[in-house]
Amino acid sequence: MIIDRPKPIVDQVNQILRQQIRSGMYPPGRRLPSESELATAFGVSRATIRSVLAALEAERIITRRQGDGTYINKRLIEINTQLGSKWDFQCMIEDSGRTPSAKVISAQKRAPLPQEMEALEILPEDPVFVMVRLFLADEHPVIFSTNVVPLAFFNGDAEPDSTLPIHLFLRKHCGQEIAYSVSDISATLAQAELSGFLNLRPGEPVLKFFDIFYNSKGRPLVFGESYYDDKVLRMRVARAWG
């Protein structure tokens, strides 16, 4: 395993080990190799491994059992959602061990709605690009999502690729990077059109997300409204206390 020296060693090992956990190489409940074995595998010192494991333990990704070893937290998640992680539906589905895909329902330019103007801090005369997409996990529909982006951000591409994850869409077509996001999550009941997309009965409960994504200057880039069927793909959030 080759380590890229210009990047801090601890950060590299942390990133690789996280990816191994996400990919299922070390599934929930599985015992990790010892510090010595991990140090040999990565070609680093045991001190580096201890630093990485301490960070993972603080996030409750792993648990340590005195005299027994280090284990992947079996209660951690079906979706690896933590404070500080990217809030991207395709990544969330992939982290759950399922194959993600996105189906574009519509993609169009139009005038903004009042709620969109408020969230994006734009005026009625500022047009927006609206993507309506259905996200699937192993071909089963789980999330119905609408993303609204001000046209002022676009770099002039005639046909934006609406299948891209939102952070890659913004990077490619708007030259923007998401620095942080704010999400408002609540429970609601599926209406007729939504239930058809998610294969639900009208009136079944779903999770509703309102998301606003910001760049590093605090300017809102995207307003999102999404509906999530957590009976198919459950969401658990792991947070460290103290």
N, C-alpha and C positions, 0 to 999 in steps of 0.2 A: 504494500500500500504506500503510495508516494504522497508525501506531505509538501504542500506549497509553502516554502519558508517565508515569503514576504507577508503572508497573513499570519497573525498570532497563532501559535500551535494549539493553544487551548481552544480557540474559536474553531479551528479546523476540525479537531477531534470531536468537539461538541456537535458540530453540524453533521459530521459523518455518522456519529453514533445515533443521533436523532433520526436520521434518514433510515438507518438500519432498523430502528424500532418501528418507524412508520410503515416500512415495507413489509413488516411481519417476520423479519429475520430473527427478532427477539419478540415473540408475541406476549400479550398480557399474561402474567403469572409465571413467565419463564425466568429462570435464574440466569443472570449474566455471568460471563466468564470472570475469573478473579482479576484483581488489579494487575497482577503480574502478567497474566495471559493477555489482557487488553493492552498493556504497555508493550509487550512483545509484538502483538498484532499491528499496532499503530507505529511502532518504532519510536516511542517516546518514553519519558520517564514515568515512574509510578506517581510522582508528585503532580504531573500533568493530568494523569487519569483521575487522581483524587479530586482535583479542581473541577474536572468535568462532571464527575459523579455527584459532587456536592451541589453543583448548579442544577442538575437533573432532579436531585432529591428535593431541593427547595421548591421546585415546580410540581412535586408529587408525581413525576414521571416514573421514578423508581422508588423502591423502599428498601431499607437495609435491615437485615435481621441479624442480631448479634450472634456470632458464632456459626451462622448458616450461610450468609452471602447476600448478594444484592439481586433484587427481583424487579421485573417490570410490574408496575402497579396494575393489578388485574381489574381494579375498579376505575381505572383512569378514564377509559373512554371507548366508545364506538366511533366517536368523532373526536379527534385530538384538538380540542378547542381550548386555548389558554389565553390569559391576558397577555397581550403583546404579539399574538400570532396573527397572521393574515386572515381576514374575514373574507374568504373567497370560496364560493360554493363548490367549484370543481375540486379545489384542493381538499376541502372538508370531506367530500365524497371519496376521493382517492385515499385519504388518510384512514378512512374507515375500512379499507381493504376491498372496496368495490371499484368497478370501472366507471369513471364519469364520462358523460357526454352531454352536449347541449344542442337543443333543437331551437332554431330561430323561428318564432311565431310571426314577428313583424319587426321591421326596422324602417323608421321614417323620420323626416323632419317636420316639425310643426311649431306652433306658438306654445309657450309654456302655460300651464295651468296655475291658478293662484297658489296652491300648496308648493308647487315646484319653484315658483318665483321667490317665495319666502325662504325655502331651504337653500336655493342656489344663489340668492342675493342678486337676482337679475330683474330686468324690467319686462313689461308685456311685449315690447318690440324686439326682445332678444330671443331669436329662435333656438330650439333645442333639437337634439337628436335622441330619439327614443327607441330603445331595444326592448322587445318583449321576448323572453326566452323561457324554455322549459328545460330544467336540468334533470338528468336521469342517472340512476345508480344501477348498474347492471341491467340497463334498458327499462328499468321501472321508474316512472315519473315521481319525483320527490319534491321539487321546488319549482314554483312558478314565479318568475321574477321580471320586474320592469326597471330598467336603468335609464336615467335621463341625464344627458350631458349637454351643456351649453355649446352651441356651434362655434362660439368665439374661440374655443380652445383648439379646434381642428386645424390640421396642417394642410388641408386641401385635397386629401384622398377622395376620389370620386365614389368609391364603394368600400366603406369601412368593413373590416372583417368582424362581424357581430358574433362569431363563434368563440372568440378569444375570451379568456378570463378577464375580468374588468381591469386588473392592474396592468396586464399586457396590452389590452385595448387602448388604455390611456397612454401608455408608453409609446406604442407604435403610431397611433393616429393623432395624438395631441401633444406629444413631447412632455407629458406630465407624469409625476410619480406620486403615489399615495403615501402621505406621511402618517396619517392616522384616520380613524373613522369613529363615528358615534352611532350607536344602534339603539333603537327603541323597540323592544320585543314585547308582544302581548298575544293573548289567545283570542281567537275569533272563530266564526262559523263559516264554512265554505258555502259560497253562493253557487247558483246553477252553473255559470260559465267556468268558474274555478274548479268545481267538483268534476267537471268533464275532463279538464286537463290533467288533474291529479288522480283520476279514477276513484273518486270518493262519492259518497251519497250526499246530496244537498243537506246542509245543516251539520255535517260532521265537523268536529273541532280541528283547527290547524293553528300553527304559530304564524304570526304576522310580524314582519320586520320592516321598520323604517330605518334606512341607513343613509348617512351623509358622509362622503369621503372627501378629505381635505389634503391639500399639498402642504409643503413645509412652511409656506407663508400664511397658512390658515385660510386660504381661499377654497370654498367648496367646489369640488370637481364633478361630483356625481350625486344625484338623489336616487335612492333605490326603494322600491316597495316590493316585498317578496312574501310568498306564502309557502310554508314548509310543512310537509307531512311527516311528523316525528314518529308516527307509528311504524313507518317503514325504516327510517334511519334515525335512531334516537340520538339526541344531543345531550352531552353532559359536559359541564365546564369544571375544570380543576383549577382551584386557586389556593395559593399559599397564604396562611394567616400569620401575621406577626413578622 
